[in-house]
């Protein structure tokens, strides 16, 4: 499984806290997408490097990931987004209410505050809910991780950082027909 080895190399580069030993000791059952994501989740979650969130239950809190455990953000990203949501007529949403939870810029706004720490939170595609990782904010490393995940029909959603004005503009566009 050369693709698995390549994926581990890319993950280690993006996630310096990753201990690859247990992943090598217990390889995935198959190279199938479901087996790969389950294998990654099992091992990375045990190390505090991946969390699973259902989008309908996620409201912008800082994910409980080891690299984020000592970081104190200078602002409350979720609080800011909620303050914006209070000011809009949600019945005017350009996106159907059932899809709105998938378009909220929670992670993008968190990433604005993480930029100075040279890390970002991303989620793995194409899943309905979020498998969230904290990785180095390095374009080359993210590109390599993306390439390695594509071998398993997956990718990363890089969640480009959005400052307050960009977050406000994005939310305004969601609520403007």
HURAMO-V327302 format. One record per pair of residues at least 12 apart in sequence whose ideal C-beta (glycine too) atoms are under 6 Angstrom apart, sorted by sequence separation. I is the first residue (numbers start at 1). J is the second residue. D is the distance in whole Angstrom. If there is no record, write none. Layout:
# HURAMO-V327302
I_J_D + I_J_D
This chain:
# HURAMO-V327302
8_20_5 + 51_63_5 + 51_64_6 + 121_134_5 + 122_135_6 + 107_121_5 + 8_23_6 + 119_134_6 + 142_158_6 + 60_77_6 + 61_78_6 + 120_137_5 + 48_66_4 + 60_78_3 + 119_137_6 + 59_78_6 + 118_137_5 + 23_43_5 + 22_43_5 + 60_81_6 + 124_154_6 + 125_155_5 + 77_109_4 + 125_157_5 + 77_110_5 + 15_49_6 + 122_156_5 + 123_157_5 + 122_157_6 + 122_158_6 + 122_159_5 + 73_113_4 + 56_101_5 + 55_101_5 + 60_106_4 + 115_161_5 + 55_102_6 + 111_159_5 + 17_66_6 + 112_161_4 + 111_161_4 + 112_162_6 + 108_159_5 + 112_163_5 + 67_119_6 + 107_159_4 + 109_162_5 + 108_162_4 + 105_162_5 + 63_121_6 + 109_167_5 + 105_167_5 + 105_170_5 + 68_134_6 + 67_134_4 + 63_132_5 + 65_134_4 + 55_129_6 + 54_129_5 + 53_130_5 + 52_131_6 + 95_174_5 + 94_174_6 + 50_131_6 + 51_132_5 + 93_175_5 + 50_133_5 + 92_175_5 + 94_177_5 + 84_168_6 + 92_177_6 + 84_171_5 + 88_175_4 + 36_152_5 + 33_152_5 + 15_135_6 + 33_153_5 + 14_135_4 + 14_136_5 + 14_141_5 + 13_141_5 + 14_145_5 + 10_144_5 + 10_145_4 + 10_148_4 + 7_148_4 + 6_148_5 + 3_151_4
